[in-house]
Amino acid sequence: MSHRILLVDDEIDILEFVRYNLQKEGYEVFTAQNGAEALKAAAECRPHLILLDMMMPVMDGAQTCRAIRRNPVLKDTMVVFLSALGEEDQQLTGFGVGADDYLTKPIKMKLLVSRVQAILKRIDAETAPAEPAAAGIAVDREHYTVTRDGHEIALPRKEFALLDLLYSSPGKLFSREEIYTKIWGTEVVVGDRTIDVHIRKLRQKIGDERIVTIKGVGYKFGPWAGPCPANDAHMDTQNEYRRIVIKVGSNVLTRDDGRPDTTRISALVDQVARLHRAGTEVILVSSGAVASGRSILGQRAGKLDSVSARQLFSAVGQVKLLNRYYDLFNEYGIVCGQVLTTKESLSTRRQYLNQRNCMETMLANGVLPIVNENDTISVTELMFTDNDELSGLVAAMMNAEALIILSNIDGIYDGSPIDPVRSSRGRGGMATKSRVSSRAAAEGIEVIIANGRRDGILTDLVLTGEEVPCTRFEPAPRAASGVKKWIASSEGFAKGILHIDQGAAAAVRASKAASILAVGVTAVEGDFERDDLVRILSPDGAQLAVGRISCDSATARRNIGRKGLKPLVHCDYLYLE
């Protein structure tokens, strides 16, 4: 039986968040933003359960509940208040107007879902007829038997429990996590293929067509399933990545009206949680702070220049965004932590290592880093080009095997899907994505650009092997060293320039690594100290490389053209463009 639930709340974010999580459980969900809309919607959809906010415009929750109880059509509908007003007198008011239960905000989503399930089970117990056989299968819980087309089938205990779970709600999708919890319990650790093995054995006994696999998600029971593959193609493939960086762009996380897309954020968190459970370390580079701040402040921000507005919206929105992530990941028992950075934080080797060590410590302790640029202080020349650039630098710094860039299109286009150069929100575009991806691939990192609005995109790319439209950049056979990755990420902070002659330029371009010697230097620009970064230019002014200098600028000038000296820039500290 598919239960209908009506959500009534004047906060759009709450509506979307709760609706998404209830729809995951297989419920049919309707929404309304005030009491008047709720009465109209309830009359049309005839819900089994109404989740009702107390404080609303037009009609408050108490008035709405009284009206519901006066309507004979809705007399059997369960009403539960979900309100921030948790005082005893408010709860008494709720029960006084006819509520069946009263829950206070903020509420943990697992707890809410559990309470909803318990309430709806009460309805089912009162109204449920005898269960008919589904798809020729009949499950008798009392006698612990299963029949197929009238013939009894012997099932071991776990297979019976698994079938009974799927059979109990035909058409409902059960996630792998839900199956683990309900069949094996939270205290039992089983292998990643345990469910797959039991599903395969069940199919052999009751027929392939009765259990449907939703790749990357879970399983459901239904006679409409159609034939399933006889082989094990439905199983999750083995996870090939130990560590990945996922960048989520503004166009993925915001709706058309510029407000944060709570449903999409929730769906992405669900997928990241699956990757985490599969053993992949995930670093999330997330946009969305500015959009979150703008949705809170709106017109209250007044007339500000673009820089000041960005600083203000980011300061407010970063709190809201991280709180959202924290609550969503917490539902899976995953702790997340915030890492705010600036381009200047990568300018010195010490700062670079400090940042890397911080995230390594987080990962080692099971904490998921959520990285964003600190827009409150990053302005003009101190800004990353966009979060695409930031994600590439983080992937290199953290020695990730893969970087997944999620945008609102399926990959890099050579023509226009509306606007091929610049997205509608955020600072990124295809040119930046291509440049960042090429550099990361040259450093030994696989890069995938895909559509973050596609359902199950992350699990399809990483776990199931499902073919989805995307653009892949194959990694170089040999990864760059950690020092060279830092040099590449920090070239914008080069303090000087070395001009080299034609012979030195040819040596740099050769297949075998070559150091920059004083004898090949024709001029030195800038004031720099030992271990600062310098740019290496050819006779025609083209940039060939960036490297860490072994002496200060005065010494470098003094040694121009001299032979027999140690390299100004050793090949181990030279990053070629």
C-alpha positions in Angstrom: 0.0 0.0 0.0 1.4 3.4 -1.0 0.7 5.9 1.7 -0.1 9.5 1.0 1.4 12.2 3.2 0.7 15.9 3.1 3.5 18.2 4.4 2.4 21.7 5.5 5.1 24.3 6.3 5.8 27.9 5.2 9.6 27.2 4.9 10.4 25.9 1.5 13.7 24.3 2.6 12.0 22.2 5.2 9.3 21.1 2.7 11.8 20.0 0.2 14.1 18.3 2.7 11.3 16.3 4.4 9.6 15.5 1.1 12.8 14.1 -0.4 13.5 11.8 2.6 9.9 10.5 2.8 9.8 9.9 -1.0 13.0 7.8 -0.6 10.9 5.6 1.8 8.3 5.0 -1.0 5.6 7.4 0.2 3.5 9.6 -2.1 4.1 13.2 -0.8 2.1 16.4 -1.3 3.0 19.9 0.0 1.3 23.1 1.1 2.7 26.3 2.5 -0.2 27.5 4.6 -3.4 26.3 6.3 -5.7 27.3 3.4 -3.6 25.5 0.9 -3.5 22.5 3.2 -7.3 22.1 3.4 -7.6 22.3 -0.4 -4.8 19.8 -0.9 -6.1 17.4 1.7 -9.6 17.4 0.1 -8.0 16.5 -3.3 -5.3 14.0 -2.3 -7.1 12.4 0.8 -3.8 11.8 2.7 -3.3 9.1 5.3 -1.1 11.5 7.3 -0.7 15.2 7.6 2.6 16.7 9.0 1.5 20.2 10.1 3.6 23.2 11.2 2.1 25.3 14.0 3.2 28.8 12.9 2.0 29.6 9.4 0.4 32.5 7.5 -3.3 32.7 6.5 -4.2 29.9 8.9 -2.0 28.7 11.7 -1.6 25.0 12.5 -4.2 25.0 15.3 -6.9 26.5 13.1 -6.0 24.1 10.3 -6.2 21.1 12.5 -9.7 22.1 13.8 -10.9 22.5 10.3 -9.5 19.1 9.4 -11.3 17.5 12.3 -14.6 19.1 11.3 -14.3 17.6 7.8 -16.0 14.2 7.7 -14.0 13.2 4.7 -10.8 13.6 6.7 -12.0 12.3 10.0 -9.7 9.2 9.9 -6.6 11.2 8.7 -3.7 11.2 11.2 -2.4 14.7 12.0 1.1 15.2 13.5 2.4 18.6 14.4 6.0 19.3 13.4 6.8 22.6 15.1 9.6 24.7 16.5 7.2 25.5 19.4 8.1 22.9 21.9 6.7 24.3 25.1 4.3 22.2 27.1 1.3 24.6 26.6 1.9 24.6 22.8 1.9 20.8 22.8 -1.2 20.7 24.9 -2.8 23.1 22.4 -1.9 20.8 19.6 -3.4 17.7 21.2 -6.4 19.8 22.3 -7.3 20.6 18.6 -7.1 16.9 17.7 -3.5 16.1 16.8 -2.4 12.5 17.1 1.2 13.3 17.9 3.5 16.4 18.4 7.1 16.5 17.3 9.5 19.4 17.9 12.0 20.9 15.5 14.8 20.5 14.7 14.2 16.8 14.4 16.6 14.1 13.2 15.3 12.7 9.9 15.7 9.1 10.9 13.6 9.7 14.0 10.9 11.5 11.9 10.8 8.6 9.4 10.6 6.1 12.2 7.7 7.9 13.8 5.9 8.2 10.5 6.4 4.5 9.8 5.0 3.7 13.3 1.9 5.9 12.8 1.2 4.4 9.3 1.6 0.9 10.6 -1.3 1.7 13.1 -3.4 2.6 10.1 -2.5 -0.5 8.2 -3.2 -2.7 11.2 -6.7 -1.3 11.4 -7.6 -1.4 7.7 -5.4 -4.1 6.1 -7.3 -6.9 4.3 -5.8 -10.3 3.9 -2.7 -10.2 1.8 -3.1 -11.5 -1.8 -0.4 -13.3 -3.5 1.9 -11.0 -5.6 3.4 -12.1 -8.8 2.5 -15.7 -8.1 4.3 -15.5 -4.8 2.6 -15.9 -1.4 4.4 -15.4 2.0 2.9 -16.8 5.1 4.7 -15.2 8.1 2.7 -17.2 10.7 3.8 -20.6 9.3 7.1 -19.4 7.9 6.4 -20.7 4.3 6.7 -19.4 0.8 4.8 -20.7 -2.2 5.4 -20.0 -5.9 2.4 -20.6 -8.2 1.0 -22.9 -5.5 4.2 -24.9 -4.8 6.0 -24.5 -1.6 9.6 -23.3 -1.6 12.1 -23.9 1.2 14.0 -20.8 2.1 16.8 -20.4 4.8 16.0 -17.9 7.5 17.9 -14.9 6.0 16.5 -15.5 2.5 13.0 -15.7 4.0 13.5 -12.4 5.9 14.8 -10.7 2.8 11.9 -11.8 0.7 9.4 -10.9 3.4 10.9 -7.4 3.6 10.6 -6.8 -0.2 7.3 -8.6 -0.4 5.8 -6.4 2.4 5.8 -3.3 0.2 5.5 -4.2 -3.5 7.0 -1.5 -5.7 8.9 0.2 -2.8 12.6 0.6 -3.3 14.7 -0.6 -0.4 18.2 0.8 -0.3 21.1 -1.5 0.5 21.7 0.4 3.8 18.1 -0.2 4.8 18.3 -3.9 3.9 21.5 -4.3 5.9 19.9 -2.6 9.0 16.5 -4.5 8.9 17.9 -8.0 8.0 21.3 -8.1 9.6 21.0 -5.3 12.2 23.4 -2.5 13.0 25.6 -4.7 15.3 26.4 -7.2 12.6 29.2 -6.6 10.1 28.7 -8.4 6.8 30.6 -8.3 3.5 29.8 -6.0 0.6 28.5 -8.9 -1.5 26.2 -10.5 1.2 23.0 -8.9 -0.1 24.0 -9.7 -3.7 24.5 -13.3 -2.9 21.1 -13.6 -1.1 19.3 -11.8 -3.9 20.9 -14.1 -6.5 19.8 -17.2 -4.6 16.3 -15.8 -4.2 16.0 -15.2 -7.9 17.0 -18.7 -8.6 14.2 -20.0 -6.4 11.3 -17.5 -7.1 12.2 -16.3 -10.6 14.3 -13.6 -12.0 11.4 -11.3 -12.9 10.1 -10.8 -9.4 13.0 -8.8 -7.8 14.1 -5.6 -9.6 17.6 -4.1 -9.2 17.9 -0.3 -9.3 21.6 0.0 -10.0 23.5 1.9 -7.5 20.5 2.2 -5.1 18.9 -1.1 -4.0 16.0 -3.6 -4.8 12.3 -3.8 -5.0 9.6 -6.5 -5.4 7.0 -6.3 -8.2 5.3 -8.3 -10.9 6.0 -5.5 -13.4 9.7 -5.9 -13.1 10.4 -7.6 -16.4 13.3 -10.0 -16.8 16.5 -9.5 -14.9 19.9 -10.5 -16.2 20.8 -14.1 -15.5 24.4 -13.2 -14.7 25.7 -10.9 -12.0 25.7 -7.7 -14.0 23.3 -6.2 -11.5 25.9 -6.3 -8.7 27.9 -3.3 -7.7 31.3 -3.3 -9.2 34.3 -3.2 -6.9 35.2 0.3 -5.9 38.5 1.3 -7.7 39.2 4.6 -6.0 40.8 4.9 -2.5 40.4 8.7 -2.4 38.5 11.2 -4.6 37.7 14.9 -4.7 34.1 15.8 -5.7 33.5 19.4 -6.7 29.8 20.5 -6.8 29.1 23.7 -8.7 26.6 26.4 -7.9 24.3 25.4 -10.8 23.9 22.0 -9.2 23.1 23.3 -5.7 20.8 26.1 -6.6 17.3 26.2 -8.1 16.2 28.4 -11.0 15.1 31.1 -8.5 18.6 31.2 -6.9 17.6 29.5 -3.7 19.6 26.4 -2.5 18.2 23.2 -3.9 17.7 21.2 -0.7 16.5 18.1 -2.5 19.6 18.0 -4.7 21.9 18.5 -1.8 20.2 15.7 0.1 20.5 13.4 -2.9 24.2 14.1 -3.3 24.8 13.5 0.4 23.1 10.1 0.0 25.5 9.2 -2.7 28.6 10.4 -1.0 27.5 8.4 2.1 27.4 5.3 -0.1 30.9 6.0 -1.4 32.0 6.4 2.2 30.5 3.1 3.2 32.2 1.4 0.2 35.6 2.5 1.5 36.3 5.6 -0.6 37.7 8.7 1.1 35.8 11.7 -0.1 36.8 15.4 -0.1 33.9 17.6 -1.0 34.6 21.0 -2.6 31.2 22.7 -2.4 29.9 25.9 -3.8 26.6 27.3 -2.6 27.5 29.6 0.3 26.8 32.8 -1.5 23.4 31.5 -2.7 22.5 30.3 0.8 23.4 33.8 2.2 21.4 35.6 -0.5 18.3 33.4 0.2 18.5 34.4 3.9 19.2 38.1 3.6 17.4 38.9 0.3 16.6 42.6 0.0 17.8 43.3 3.6 21.4 43.5 2.2 20.7 46.9 0.7 22.7 48.4 -2.1 26.2 46.9 -2.0 29.0 46.6 -4.5 29.6 43.1 -5.8 32.6 42.4 -3.6 30.9 43.6 -0.4 27.8 41.6 -1.3 29.8 38.5 -1.9 31.5 38.8 1.4 28.3 39.4 3.3 26.4 36.6 1.6 29.3 34.2 2.1 29.7 35.0 5.8 26.0 34.3 6.4 25.5 31.5 3.9 28.6 29.4 4.8 27.0 28.8 8.3 23.7 27.7 6.8 25.3 25.5 4.1 27.6 23.7 6.5 24.8 23.1 9.0 22.8 21.6 6.2 25.7 19.3 5.3 26.3 18.4 9.0 22.7 17.4 9.6 22.5 15.4 6.4 25.8 13.5 6.9 25.0 13.0 10.6 22.0 10.9 9.5 24.5 8.4 8.2 26.8 8.6 11.2 29.4 10.6 9.2 31.1 13.6 10.8 32.0 16.5 8.4 34.3 19.4 9.0 34.9 22.7 7.3 38.0 23.8 5.5 38.1 27.4 4.3 41.1 28.4 2.2 42.5 31.1 0.1 44.9 31.1 -2.8 47.5 32.7 -0.6 47.3 29.7 1.7 49.1 27.8 -1.0 51.8 30.4 -1.6 54.5 28.9 0.6 55.5 25.3 1.1 54.9 25.4 4.8 51.3 26.7 4.5 50.6 24.2 1.8 51.8 21.3 4.0 49.9 22.6 7.0 46.7 22.6 5.0 47.4 19.1 3.6 48.2 17.8 7.1 44.9 19.1 8.4 42.9 17.3 5.8 45.0 14.1 6.2 44.2 14.2 9.9 40.5 14.7 9.2 40.4 11.7 6.8 42.4 9.5 9.1 39.8 10.1 11.8 36.8 9.4 9.6 35.9 13.1 9.1 34.8 14.2 5.7 36.4 17.6 4.7 34.1 20.1 3.0 36.3 22.7 1.3 35.4 26.1 0.0 37.1 29.4 -0.7 37.0 31.9 2.1 35.0 34.5 0.2 35.0 36.9 3.2 38.7 37.7 2.5 39.4 36.4 -1.0 38.8 39.3 -3.3 40.2 40.4 -6.7 43.7 39.1 -7.2 43.6 36.8 -4.1 40.7 34.8 -5.5 40.8 31.4 -7.2 39.5 31.6 -10.7 36.6 29.5 -9.4 36.0 26.3 -7.4 37.0 24.2 -10.4 40.5 25.6 -9.9 40.3 25.0 -6.2 39.2 21.4 -6.6 42.1 20.7 -9.0 44.6 22.1 -6.5 43.0 20.1 -3.6 43.0 16.9 -5.7 46.7 17.4 -6.4 47.6 18.3 -2.8 45.7 15.3 -1.3 47.1 12.8 -3.9 43.5 11.9 -5.0 43.1 9.2 -7.6 40.2 11.0 -9.2 38.5 14.4 -9.4 34.8 14.5 -10.3 33.5 17.9 -11.3 29.7 18.1 -11.2 28.1 20.8 -13.3 24.6 21.2 -14.8 25.6 19.6 -18.2 26.9 16.2 -19.2 30.5 17.2 -19.9 32.6 19.5 -22.0 30.8 20.6 -25.2 32.4 21.8 -28.4 29.3 23.8 -29.2 26.6 25.5 -27.2 24.3 23.9 -24.8 22.8 27.5 -24.4 26.1 29.0 -23.1 29.3 27.0 -23.6 31.6 29.6 -21.9 30.1 30.7 -18.7 27.5 29.3 -16.3 24.6 31.3 -15.1 25.8 31.2 -11.5 29.3 31.0 -10.1 32.4 32.1 -11.9 33.3 28.9 -13.7 32.9 27.8 -17.3 34.0 25.2 -19.8 37.3 26.9 -20.5 38.3 26.8 -16.9 37.1 23.2 -16.5 39.1 22.1 -19.5 42.3 23.8 -18.3 41.9 22.5 -14.7 41.2 19.0 -15.9 44.1 18.9 -18.3 46.5 20.0 -15.6 45.2 17.5 -13.1 45.4 14.7 -15.6 49.0 15.6 -16.4 49.7 15.3 -12.6 48.3 11.7 -12.7 44.7 12.3 -11.6 41.7 11.0 -13.5 39.2 13.7 -14.1 35.5 13.3 -14.8 33.1 16.1 -15.7 29.5 15.1 -15.4 26.0 16.3 -14.8 25.3 16.6 -11.0 21.6 16.9 -11.7 21.4 13.3 -12.9 20.0 10.9 -10.3 22.6 8.6 -8.9 25.5 10.2 -10.9 28.2 9.6 -8.3 27.3 6.0 -7.5 27.0 5.2 -11.3 30.5 6.7 -11.9 32.3 5.2 -8.9 30.5 2.1 -7.8 28.2 0.5 -10.4 30.1 1.2 -13.6 26.8 2.4 -15.2 27.5 4.2 -18.5 26.5 7.8 -18.2 27.3 10.8 -20.4 30.4 12.5 -19.2 33.9 13.7 -20.3 36.9 11.8 -19.0 40.5 13.0 -18.9 42.9 10.0 -18.7 45.7 10.4 -16.1 49.3 10.5 -17.0 51.1 7.1 -16.4 53.3 8.7 -13.7 52.0 11.1 -11.1 53.9 14.2 -10.4 55.8 14.5 -7.1 54.3 16.3 -4.1 56.7 19.2 -4.5 55.9 19.6 -8.1 52.2 19.6 -7.4 52.7 22.4 -4.9 54.8 24.4 -7.4 52.1 23.9 -10.0 49.4 25.1 -7.6 51.3 28.1 -6.4 52.8 29.5 -9.6 50.7 32.6 -9.3 52.8 33.6 -6.3 56.2 33.5 -8.2 58.4 36.2 -6.9 60.8 36.5 -9.8 61.7 35.6 -13.4 64.7 33.8 -14.9 65.3 34.5 -18.6 67.3 31.6 -20.2 69.1 31.2 -23.6 68.1 29.0 -26.5 70.4 26.1 -25.4 68.9 26.1 -21.8 65.4 26.3 -23.3 66.0 23.2 -25.5 67.3 21.3 -22.5 64.2 22.1 -20.5 62.0 21.0 -23.4 63.9 17.7 -23.8 62.4 14.4 -22.7 65.0 13.9 -20.0 64.7 16.2 -17.0 67.1 19.1 -16.9 68.0 21.6 -14.2 68.3 25.4 -14.7 72.0 26.3 -14.5 73.5 29.7 -14.1 75.4 29.4 -17.3 72.1 29.3 -19.3 70.5 32.3 -17.6 70.6 35.7 -19.4 68.7 37.9 -17.0 67.0 37.9 -13.6 63.9 39.9 -12.6 62.4 40.6 -9.2 63.4 40.4 -5.6 63.2 36.9 -4.1 64.6 34.8 -1.3 65.9 31.2 -1.3 63.0 28.7 -1.8 60.7 31.2 -3.4 59.1 30.4 -6.7 60.3 31.8 -10.0 59.1 31.7 -13.5 61.3 30.4 -16.3 61.0 32.2 -19.7 62.4 31.3 -23.1 64.2 33.8 -25.3 60.9 34.7 -27.0 59.2 35.4 -23.6 57.1 32.2 -23.4 56.8 30.6 -20.0 58.4 27.2 -20.0 58.3 26.3 -16.3 58.0 27.3 -12.7 60.5 26.3 -10.1 61.8 26.7 -6.5 65.0 28.8 -6.6 68.0 27.7 -4.6 69.4 31.2 -3.8 68.3 34.8 -3.4 67.9 37.3 -6.3 71.2 39.0 -5.6 73.2 35.8 -5.8 71.3 34.7 -8.9 72.2 38.0 -10.6 75.8 37.7 -9.5 76.1 34.2 -11.0 74.5 34.9 -14.4 76.5 33.0 -17.1 78.9 31.3 -14.7 79.8 27.7 -15.2 80.4 24.9 -12.6 77.9 26.1 -10.0 75.0 24.2 -8.5 71.7 24.5 -10.3 69.6 27.7 -9.6 66.5 25.5 -10.0 67.0 21.7 -9.6 65.0 19.5 -12.0 63.2 17.9 -8.9 61.8 21.3 -8.1 60.9 22.3 -11.6 57.3 22.1 -12.9 57.1 22.2 -16.7 54.2 23.9 -18.4 
